Amino acid sequence: MASKFTRSNRAGWLMAGPATALMAGFIILPFIFAIVLSFTNQRLISPNPTEFVGLSNYEQLLGVGVLTLDPLRDDAGTVMRDDDGAVEYPSVRRLVRNNPDYPQYAGMREWFSVPFGEARSFVLVRDVVFMKALVNTFLFVLIVAPVQGALALGLALLINQRLRGINLFRAIYFMPVVVSIVVVSLLWRFIYDGNSGLLNNLLGAISFGAIPKIDWLGNPSTALGAIMAMSIWQAVGFHMVIWLSGLQTISPTLYEAAAIEGASPWQTFRYVTWPGLRNTAILVLIVITMQAFALFAQIDVMTGGGPLDSTQTIVFQAVERGYGKQDISGGSAISVILFVLVLSISLLQRWLTREKA
């Protein structure tokens, strides 16, 4: 006869079984397929058989090289300059294209260059668009994570008070979270419109027409920043609720003790509130980081990766290549790279925020 403990385990597994099966079928199994396909040349609707290509997809995505070139000189040895006075260098494209002297740079393109004395170092990559997506994603995470976390904490501190009508403010701050991100992106695309957008009209009214109209989503220098601002506004309410739950777990007696000792508001926050929010801060940091790395819907709706690839992201690249260009192997490789990045950063964050003995 089965013991009570065995029956409880059996009931637990039966209840968890459907959820486990769905997770295995829609998350674990597809990810295993992605790992396998990333080592092949698989394409959708391709008449060619699938072949194993090893690390070729990863080499294509992550291939980087540095080529340092001396400036061009005339017969007298003087450095040559163009009409604008800039120093001229040999054409990188001609040097690396089918040149037996530089076989390691075959198929690479110039990404950017930096001066190195009179010479200039050119950073070459095999996939410029993916590298831009990688940089944009990291830039998005580095800016959005701290700003969104800090704003959410500030809002949580404001609404963590027993005031009349405070629940109304909580609902207002949380409202953007429950609205579909696609709807929010469409609304903000109208706000950012370069001709008759709300933001341009507001800036023009405040400055009496002194501030010219800006095509926020059509300008490479402002497009990513505009999406960052919208993303921070849209999700700050969600993290505010997490901070608020952490604030409400701190014992009121600690605040009473701080008040008796004559602590200032800043001292109370530093020595009472912030230590009590340690575990909450770790959770918020990890959640914001994962959400930031998964940036896709805003890009797809608002810019489509443009202008000039200035808003490309890793997830957008994975979807565009896997389904837009039908390059399943390339999209799978990007997904695996994203998984390794997020896992590594999450483990690093957890290690940095561990409890020290």
N, C-alpha and C positions, 0 to 999 in steps of 0.2 A: 504494500500500500504506500503510495507517494506521500511524503511528508508535506507539512504545510509550506515549508520553505521551497520545496520543489514545485508545488502547485503555483505558488506566487511567481516563481521564475517563468514557468510555462505561460501563465497569463500575461506576464510582462512582455515576453517575446512575441506572443500572439498579437498584442496591441501594437508593438513596435514593428511588426513584420511588414505591414503595408507601406509605412513610411520608409523603412529600410530598402524595400524593393524598389520604390520610386526613386530614391536617391541613387541606388545602384544603377538603375536603368537610364536615368536622365543626367547623372553627374559623373559617377565613377567610371562606368563603361565608356561613355563618349570620350572622357579624358584619356583613358587607356588607348582608344582608337586614335586620338589626336597624337599621342606619343609615337605610336607605330607609323601613322601616315606621315609624320614629319621627317621620317627617314626614307621616304619614297618620292616619286615624281607624280603622284596621283593628281589628276585633274578631272573635273566634272565633265561628263559627256565627251570623253576623249576616246578616239578609236585605238589609241596606242595602249599596249599592256602596261600595267603598273610595274615599275622596277625599283629595286632597292638602290638608293643613291648615297647612303651613309650620311655624313655630316654636311653634304653639299648645300642643303637649304639653310643651315645655320651659318655656314661660311659666307653664303650670299648675303645674308641679313647683317652679319656682324663683322664682315671683312673690313679692316681698317689698315691704312698705311700712311706713312709720312715721307714726303719727298722734299728735300731741301735743294733749292736752285739758286745759283748766283745770278746777278743781274746781267742783262745783255750789255756788251761793250762794243764800241766802234773800233776801227783800225788803230786809233790812237790810244785805246785803252780807257776811254771815257765812258762812264755809265750812260746808257741811252735812256731817254725819257720820252713820254708821249706828249701830245699837245697840251695836256693839262698839267704837265710837270711831274707826273707820277713815274716812278722807276719801272722800266720794262723788264719782263722776265720771259724766258722761253715758254712757249705754249705747252701747258701741262697735258692737254688733250692729245697733242701730236706726239709728245714724248711717251705716253703710256699706251697709246693705241698701236697694237701690233709691232711693238718695239722689242727686239730680242735683248736689248740691253737692260730692260726693266720688266722681266717676265712676271715678277711678283705683283706688279701693279696692273696687270692685264684685266680689262673690264671695269676698272675703277674710275670714279669721277671725282672732281674736286668738290669738297664740302666747304671748307673755309681755309684761310691762310693767316699766318702770323709772321711779323718781321723777326728776323734773327740776325742782327747786325746789318750788313749790306745784303746778305742773302735773305731768302724768304722760305719759310717752311709751309708746304701745302699738305693739308690733311685730306687724304683720299679715302673714299669708302665705296663699297660695291653697291649699296642701296641708300641713296641720299634721302629718299622719302622716309624710309624706316628710321633712319638716324634722327631726322627731324621729329618724327613721331615720338621717339624715345626721349629726346630732350624736352619736347613740349609736355609729355606726361610727367616727367620728373619735376619740371618747373611748376606745373599745375599742383602737384602734390606738395612741394615745398612751400608754396604760397597759400594754398587753400587750407591745408591741414592746420597750421597754427592760427591763421586768421579766423577760420570758421570755429575752431575750438575755443578761442578766446572770446569771440562774440557770443557764442552759445553760453559760456560760463557767465559773462556779464548779464545776459538776459535772465539766466537762472537765478542769479543773485538778486536781480530786481524784482522778480515775481515770487521769490521765496519769502514773502512777507504776508502778514495777516492784515490785509487792507480790503476795504469794501470794493467789490467789483474786480478783484484780482483774477478771478477765473476767466473773465472776459478777455483780459490781456493775454492770458495763457492760450486761449483759443485762437486769438488773432495771430500771435507769434507762431503757432503750430500750423495754421491754416495752409501755408504753401506746401507743406509736406504731403498733405492728403490729396493735393491736386496733381494730376498726371504730369510727369516731367515733359511729355510731348506738348501738352497744352501750355505749360509754363514757358517752354522754349519758343513756341509760336507767339505768345504774348510779348515776350522780351525781344523777339525779332522785330515786331512792330515798334516797340519802344526804341530800339537802336536804329531804326530806319534812317538812312542818310538824308532824306529829303523832308519828310513830314513826321519824323519820329517824335515821340513825347519828350525824350531826353534832349534832343536838339532844340525843340521848341521851348523847353523849360530853361535851358542854358541861355538861349537867345533872349528870353524875356527878362531873366535876372540881370544879364549884362547889357540890356538895351541894344542887342544886335552886335556887340563888340566881339563875341565869341562866334567864329564861323561854324557852319554846319560841318559835322564830321560823319563820314560813313564808317560807323563803328565796326561793323562786321565785314566791310569791304576793304578795309585798310589792314595790311599785314602787321603793322605795328600796334594796332589796337584790338584786333579781333580776339586774340586769346585772352587778353585782359578783360574784355567785355564778357566773355563766357565765364571767366573766373568769378566776376562780380555777381553774375546771375546765379551761378552754382552755389556760392556762399549764401546768398539770400534764400535760395530755395530749400536748402537742407539744414540751415542753422536751427530751425525750430525742433527738428528731430533730436539733435545733440543737446539742445537746451533741456529737453525732457529727461535725458539721461543724467545730465548734471544735476537737475532738480531732484531726481530720485536719490542721488548721492548726498546732496545737501540735507535731505530730510532724514538721513540715517545718522547724522551727527547729533550727539546728545546735547540738549539745551543746557544741561548743567555746565558744560564746558564754556559756553558763552557767558553764563552767569558768573563763573569763576574769573573769566577774563575781564568782565565788567567790574567786578569787585577789586581786581588788581589794578584797575585804571588803565587797561590796554586801549590803545587807539584803534580806530577801524582797520587801519593797515596791519597793525600788530595782531589783531584778532584774526584777520584773514590769513596772515602768514603763519601763525603758530597754532591756530585752531582749525580754520576752514580748510586750508590747502592740505595739511596732513591727513585730514579726514576724508579728503577726496582722492587720495592716492590711487586706489584701485579703480575708481570711476575714471580718473584721468587716463589710466592705461587703456581701459576699454574704449573710451572716446577716441584716443589717438589711433588705436589699431583700426577701429571702424571707419574713421574718416580717411585713413590711408588707403584702405581697401576700396572704399567707394570712389576715391579720387583716381585710383589706378583704373577703375572700371568706366571711366568717362567715355560715353559713346552717344547717348541720345541727343544731348545738347549739340554736339558737333554735327550729327547727321541731319538734324532739323534746321539748325541756324546757319551753318557755313558749308557743310559737305566736305570738310577738310581744307577748304581754301580760306582766304585767297593765297595763292602761291605756296600752298602746303603749310601755311603758318599755324593752322589749328589741327594738324594731323595728330592722332594719338595712337597708342598701341592697339587698343581694342578696335578702334575704327579701321586701322590697317588690317587687322585680322579678319574682320567681317568683309571689308572691301575686297581683299584678295581671295578669301575663301569662297565668297558667293558672287561678288561683283565680277571678278576676273576668273572665277571658277578654278582658282589655284588652291586646291584643298591642302596640298602638302605645304605650301608656303604659309597659308593661314594657320595650319596646325602647328608649324614651327614657331610662329609668333605667339600663339596661345601658350605653348610650353615655356617660352622665354618669359612671358608675363607671369606665369605661375611661379617660376623659379624666383623672379624678382620680388613678387609680393610675399612669398614664403620667407625669403632671405631677410627682407626688411622687417617683417612681422617678428621673426625670431630675434633679430637685432634689437628691435624696440623692446621686446620682452626681456632680453638680457640686460639692456641698459636700465630698465625700470624695475629690475628684480630687487627684492629685499636684501640689503647687505647686512651680513652678520656683524 
